[in-house]
Amino acid sequence: MKNVLEYKGYLTRIEYSVEDRVLYGKIEGIKDLVNFESDSIEKIEYEFHCAVDDYLEMCEELGENPDKAYSGTFNVRINPSLHRKIALKAFMQGETLNRTVEKAIEAYTDDTTSRRVEEIWNAVSSYSEKVSNVSNANFNAWGFGKNTAKLRVVNS
């Protein structure tokens, strides 16, 4: 079940109030409080769009720049040993710590990464009929071998 909506780069999570018997939400990631509600499932997305449009119109009328959903700057607290590891990795790669963290986040949020791993796994599996005598294979949680497996390819 997905209860997050996106419109013009703004996000909201749709909630339900049992007490008021309405669906409601607020625009996330901005300093101003902009909320909306509806007693109809069919109209809640429309109400969200209206709230975003009203917010942008109000900002224009006031001569203010609307908040961007996110500025691109945030602080992260991590274990000092992990901080050291990533800082040294960045140094070894000739990158800034920010760029290395950005790349890690890109990989983490990239929906195509899991599909690529699955494609590779399927390709390897399709050759399994041609491979025999697999020994010493030790697989981790993702199915990748930790030790070098001894393979003998059978010519077809």
matplotlib code that plots the C-alpha trace (Angstrom):
import matplotlib.pyplot as plt

x = [0.0, 1.4, 0.1, 2.7, 1.9, 4.2, 3.2, 5.5, 8.4, 6.5, 5.6, 2.9, 1.8, -1.9, -3.2, -6.6, -8.2, -10.6, -11.9, -12.7, -13.4, -11.2, -8.1, -5.5, -1.9, 0.6, 3.3, 6.5, 10.0, 9.0, 9.2, 5.6, 2.7, 0.4, -2.1, -5.3, -8.0, -10.9, -13.7, -13.3, -10.6, -11.4, -10.7, -7.7, -5.1, -6.9, -6.9, -3.1, -2.6, -4.7, -2.7, 0.6, -0.8, -2.2, 1.2, 3.1, 0.6, 0.8, 4.6, 4.4, 1.9, 4.2, 7.3, 8.9, 10.7, 8.8, 10.8, 12.3, 11.3, 14.9, 18.0, 20.5, 22.3, 21.8, 23.8, 24.4, 25.6, 27.4, 29.8, 33.3, 34.9, 32.5, 33.2, 36.9, 36.4, 34.4, 36.7, 39.7, 37.9, 37.1, 40.7, 41.9, 39.5, 40.6, 37.1, 35.6, 33.7, 30.5, 30.9, 31.6, 28.5, 26.4, 27.5, 26.6, 23.2, 22.6, 23.5, 21.2, 18.2, 18.7, 15.8, 17.7, 20.6, 18.5, 17.3, 20.9, 21.9, 18.9, 19.7, 23.3, 22.1, 19.6, 22.4, 24.6, 21.8, 21.0, 24.5, 24.1, 23.0, 26.4, 28.4, 29.2, 31.4, 30.9, 32.7, 33.9, 31.2, 30.3, 27.6, 26.7, 23.3, 23.1, 24.1, 27.6, 30.4, 32.9, 35.3, 36.4, 34.3, 36.0, 34.0, 34.3, 32.3, 30.8, 30.9, 27.5]
y = [0.0, 3.4, 6.5, 9.0, 11.4, 13.6, 16.8, 19.4, 18.1, 18.2, 15.2, 14.3, 11.2, 10.6, 9.8, 9.0, 10.5, 8.0, 10.8, 13.2, 10.6, 12.4, 11.8, 14.5, 15.4, 18.2, 19.2, 17.7, 19.3, 23.0, 25.4, 26.6, 24.5, 23.7, 21.0, 19.7, 17.2, 15.4, 13.0, 11.3, 8.9, 10.1, 13.8, 13.6, 13.8, 16.7, 18.5, 17.9, 19.4, 22.4, 22.9, 22.9, 25.2, 27.6, 27.5, 28.4, 31.1, 32.6, 32.7, 34.5, 37.0, 37.7, 38.0, 35.1, 32.1, 28.9, 26.4, 23.7, 20.3, 19.7, 21.8, 19.1, 19.7, 17.5, 16.3, 12.6, 11.0, 7.7, 5.5, 7.1, 3.9, 4.0, 7.7, 6.9, 4.1, 6.2, 9.2, 7.0, 5.4, 8.9, 9.9, 6.8, 7.4, 11.0, 12.3, 14.5, 12.8, 14.5, 13.0, 9.6, 9.7, 11.1, 8.1, 5.7, 7.2, 7.1, 3.4, 2.8, 4.7, 3.4, 1.1, -0.3, -1.6, -4.5, -5.2, -5.3, -7.7, -9.9, -9.8, -10.9, -13.7, -14.8, -14.8, -16.9, -19.2, -19.8, -21.2, -23.6, -26.4, -26.0, -26.0, -29.0, -30.0, -26.8, -27.1, -25.0, -22.4, -20.2, -17.7, -14.6, -13.1, -11.7, -14.9, -13.8, -16.3, -15.4, -18.1, -18.9, -21.8, -24.5, -24.7, -26.9, -25.8, -28.6, -27.8, -28.1]
z = [0.0, -1.0, 0.7, -0.6, -3.3, -5.4, -7.3, -8.8, -6.7, -3.4, -1.4, 1.1, 3.1, 3.2, 6.7, 8.1, 11.2, 12.8, 15.1, 12.3, 9.6, 7.0, 5.0, 5.4, 4.7, 4.7, 2.2, 3.5, 3.4, 3.5, 6.4, 6.0, 7.3, 4.3, 5.0, 3.3, 3.9, 2.2, 3.2, -0.1, -1.4, -4.9, -4.1, -1.7, -4.5, -6.1, -2.7, -2.4, -5.9, -4.9, -1.7, -3.7, -6.3, -3.6, -1.8, -5.0, -5.9, -2.4, -2.6, -5.9, -4.6, -1.6, -3.8, -2.0, -3.3, -2.4, -0.4, -2.4, -1.0, 0.0, -0.1, -0.6, 2.7, 5.7, 8.7, 9.3, 12.6, 12.1, 14.0, 14.1, 12.7, 9.7, 9.2, 9.1, 6.6, 4.2, 4.6, 3.7, 0.8, -0.5, -0.2, -2.0, -4.8, -5.1, -4.2, -1.6, 1.3, 0.1, -3.4, -2.0, 0.3, -2.6, -4.8, -2.0, -1.6, -5.3, -5.4, -2.4, -3.9, -7.5, -8.2, -11.2, -9.1, -7.8, -11.3, -12.6, -9.9, -10.7, -14.4, -13.7, -11.4, -14.1, -16.7, -14.4, -13.6, -17.3, -17.8, -14.9, -17.2, -18.9, -15.7, -13.6, -10.7, -8.7, -5.4, -2.6, -3.3, -0.3, -1.0, 1.0, 1.6, -2.0, -3.6, -4.6, -4.0, -1.2, -2.3, -5.8, -7.0, -9.2, -12.4, -15.4, -18.4, -20.5, -24.2, -25.9]

ax = plt.figure().add_subplot(projection="3d")
ax.plot(x, y, z, "-o")
ax.set_aspect("equal")
plt.show()
